Amino acid sequence: MIKMGEEKREYNLAILILLVLLCWPAAIVYYFTRPKVTAKPTRICSGCGRQIPAEYSVCPYCGRSMVGPTFGATPTATAPIAQPSGTKFCPNCGARVNPAARFCPSCGRQLSM
């Protein structure tokens, strides 16, 4: 004789097994087809401590030069920081800059807000 509680437990176990069997192939397919994200190399500014792309020669936030003796002492990071949306251009060299930047990362000119 099967009690009501045992029958419900067996039913719940059957549903759990069914869900695992159905979801496992989907998880494997997703694992192999997910988009590959590659982070561009970045570094930390020794002036303000913010993370900036490695190709910038001037920090766009504080204006500190990223070349010279302090360049070797700055730690390297691998993941980029999310940046505000929008586009702004440097009036001096025409480089694309982040809207929150106070200095051009290419030429170092101070930008107006």
ABEGO torsion letter per residue (X at the ends): XBBAAAAAAAAAAAAAAAAAAAAAAAAAAAAAABBBBBBBBBBBBAAAGBBBBAABABBAAAGBBABEAAAAABBBBABBBBBBBEBBBBAAAGBBBBAABABBAAAGBBBBX
